[in-house]
Amino acid sequence: MIDELKKEIEGARRSFGHELESIQSPEQLAALKERYLSRKKGVVSQFLARLKGCLPAEKPLAGQAINQFKEFVEAALSAAGAAGFAAAASGAWDDPSLPASELPVGRFHLIADIQGRIEDIFLQLGYEIAAGPEVERDEYNFTKLNFPEHHPARDEQDTFFLEGHDDLLLRTHTSPMQVRYMLGHRPPLKIISPGKAFRKDDPDSTHSPCFHQVEGLLVDRGIHFSHLKGTLEAFCRSFYGPDIVLRFRPGYFPFTEPSAEVDISCFLCAGRKTDCRVCKGTGWLEILGSGMVHPQVLRNCGIDPEEYSGFAFGMGIERVAMVKYGVPDLRLLYENDLRLLGQFG
Ligand code: DAH
């Protein structure tokens, strides 16, 4: 009994396939559906009615075979229906004057968009892009970058260490890529390295435990501070606007000497408005950290500081989004609300 039923189901499957192939209109498709799936006289219902005649031991297998056939017919009909809509829109079946259904178009996330723009500018300046790992060695994230043994940034409160691996952590900045690149390449070096960084910060309007940075590094013979200034000026004018003025303030980073925090003049009010929403009336916007690569860092990476010198800089991409595009709260960038994201990219 069951073998016979299975053979018949196989036959029905074949003829269904042939019938489906010859469908020319939505009406014919509906009729085919009726013929196979209608509760009263449909082919599937007729198979089900025959379950009664099966031996009890055969019933589960027979039921399973019929169900599989039913699912096959349903899936094939709905796929044909969807294809039919496409055909209708392209004029094969239906009114070609109907407006096409609107397809949502994707775009880059603001963070990816900003990263891409920054990369483009540095590519034009002849830099290479070198991405590095997010799980990093303590040695590259801190030690070779000249962080003293007890520097607070190494603290567990700031750094995500990997359980069971004291020497591995989620990089707290993109600067370890400087080390990786210098260890693997001889000067002249000219790279930017964009990517994610991680710190144990509680999320608030300006902090997130995961954020993005772009690191820059140039090492060659005879590199001095004016090269750093000229490079950052060229970048900022290209990115923020041609009239931007830069301000270098003394700063401290263990891996650069001297170090500088860089501000740009407010691109919205240029310092002329006391109630400016971008610079809050100060006229300046803090945008990045930078400096001349510390001789000890060069040495740590096998480069002779008597022969070579270099500069480095690092900027936060979220910070750029907030400053340049007026995103008021960094958390908005991670909530994936299309009302925000749809405005960019
Ligand atoms: N790594 C620093 C941070 O996350 C940023 C930075 C400062 C990078 C100065 C640099 C630099 O390359 O020269 O705060």
Residues whose N, C-alpha, C, O or C-beta is under 5 A from the ligand:
A	BS01	DAH	T172 H173 S175 G216 F253 T256 G289 S290 G291 A312 F313 G314
